[in-house]
Amino acid sequence: MSAWLIYQRNGRDDPVGFLQKMLPKWIPDLSARPCPIEIDRAHRVYSNSNSPKPRSMIFRLLRYPDRQAILQGARKAKPTLPGGTSLEFYADYSSETAQRRKAFSAVRAKLHQKGAESFLIYQHY
């Protein structure tokens, strides 16, 4: 599984080590886990160096429960950097899954406006 993290670059050369160190600080629920989060690989996504926007980082986790713990913990903790920039975590879906999700976006937006929560369930082949 992959997840997206939006953060400001601070000159780290070891993205995996940086994430393993910082994730439990940003998401306190992760520090109570018996095993540390196992990250297979991580890298920054290219962006314009003059842009004031935070840079994106993609990282791949070895275990699905780690992915879920990060996404749920981030929703709960709403982590921010010292300057007030919020950290945002997103699941990285395949192109096919993203297209299937997009097909329902208008209906889900209307449901959200009416106060109804919605979610999508996929049949696994």
C-alpha positions as CSV (number, residue, x, y, z in Angstrom):
1,M,0.0,0.0,0.0
2,S,1.1,3.5,-0.6
3,A,0.0,6.7,1.1
4,W,0.5,10.4,0.4
5,L,2.0,12.8,2.8
6,I,2.2,16.5,2.2
7,Y,5.0,18.1,4.1
8,Q,7.6,20.8,3.8
9,R,11.1,19.7,2.8
10,N,13.6,20.1,5.6
11,G,16.8,18.7,3.9
12,R,16.5,15.1,5.0
13,D,18.4,12.6,2.9
14,D,16.8,9.5,4.4
15,P,13.0,9.7,3.8
16,V,12.4,6.2,5.3
17,G,14.3,7.0,8.5
18,F,12.7,10.5,8.6
19,L,9.2,9.0,8.4
20,Q,9.9,6.2,10.9
21,K,11.1,8.8,13.4
22,M,8.3,11.4,12.7
23,L,5.2,9.4,12.2
24,P,4.8,8.5,15.9
25,K,5.3,12.2,16.8
26,W,2.7,13.4,14.3
27,I,0.3,10.6,15.1
28,P,0.5,9.8,18.8
29,D,-1.6,6.6,18.4
30,L,1.2,5.0,16.5
31,S,3.6,5.2,19.4
32,A,1.4,2.8,21.4
33,R,1.7,0.1,18.8
34,P,3.8,-3.0,19.8
35,C,5.7,-3.0,16.4
36,P,7.1,0.0,14.6
37,I,5.7,1.0,11.2
38,E,7.6,-0.9,8.5
39,I,8.2,1.3,5.4
40,D,9.5,-0.4,2.3
41,R,10.5,2.8,0.4
42,A,9.8,6.5,0.4
43,H,10.6,9.4,-1.9
44,R,9.6,13.0,-2.5
45,V,7.6,14.0,-5.5
46,Y,9.1,16.6,-7.8
47,S,7.8,20.1,-7.4
48,N,8.8,23.7,-8.2
49,S,11.4,24.6,-5.6
50,N,10.1,28.2,-5.7
51,S,6.6,27.2,-4.7
52,P,5.5,28.0,-1.2
53,K,3.3,24.9,-1.1
54,P,4.5,21.9,0.9
55,R,6.0,19.0,-1.1
56,S,4.4,15.6,-1.5
57,M,6.0,12.4,-0.4
58,I,5.0,8.9,-1.4
59,F,5.8,6.0,0.8
60,R,5.1,2.3,0.5
61,L,4.2,0.3,3.6
62,L,4.9,-3.4,4.1
63,R,1.7,-4.1,6.0
64,Y,-1.9,-3.1,5.4
65,P,-2.7,-2.6,9.1
66,D,0.1,0.0,9.2
67,R,-1.6,1.9,6.4
68,Q,-4.9,1.8,8.1
69,A,-3.4,2.9,11.4
70,I,-1.7,5.9,9.8
71,L,-4.9,7.0,7.9
72,Q,-7.2,6.6,10.9
73,G,-4.7,8.1,13.3
74,A,-4.1,11.1,11.0
75,R,-7.9,11.7,10.8
76,K,-8.1,11.7,14.6
77,A,-4.9,13.7,15.4
78,K,-5.0,16.2,12.6
79,P,-1.2,16.6,12.7
80,T,0.5,19.9,12.0
81,L,4.0,21.2,11.6
82,P,5.4,23.8,14.0
83,G,4.6,26.6,11.5
84,G,0.9,25.6,11.4
85,T,1.1,23.7,8.1
86,S,-1.3,20.7,8.3
87,L,0.0,17.3,7.3
88,E,-2.4,15.4,5.0
89,F,-2.4,11.6,4.4
90,Y,-4.1,10.0,1.4
91,A,-4.4,6.5,0.2
92,D,-2.8,6.0,-3.2
93,Y,-5.2,4.0,-5.4
94,S,-4.4,2.4,-8.7
95,S,-5.6,4.2,-11.9
96,E,-8.5,1.7,-12.3
97,T,-9.7,2.2,-8.7
98,A,-9.3,6.0,-9.0
99,Q,-11.5,6.0,-12.1
100,R,-14.1,3.8,-10.4
101,R,-14.2,6.2,-7.4
102,K,-14.4,9.2,-9.6
103,A,-17.6,7.8,-11.3
104,F,-19.4,8.1,-7.9
105,S,-18.0,11.5,-6.8
106,A,-21.0,13.6,-7.9
107,V,-23.5,11.3,-6.1
108,R,-21.3,11.2,-3.0
109,A,-21.0,15.0,-3.0
110,K,-24.8,15.3,-3.0
111,L,-25.1,12.8,-0.2
112,H,-22.5,14.7,1.8
113,Q,-24.4,18.0,1.3
114,K,-27.5,16.2,2.8
115,G,-25.5,15.1,5.8
116,A,-25.2,11.4,4.8
117,E,-22.0,9.5,5.1
118,S,-21.0,7.3,2.2
119,F,-18.3,4.8,1.4
120,L,-17.5,2.5,-1.5
121,I,-17.1,-1.2,-1.3
122,Y,-15.2,-3.0,-4.1
123,Q,-15.5,-6.5,-5.3
124,H,-12.0,-8.1,-5.3
125,Y,-11.4,-10.3,-8.3
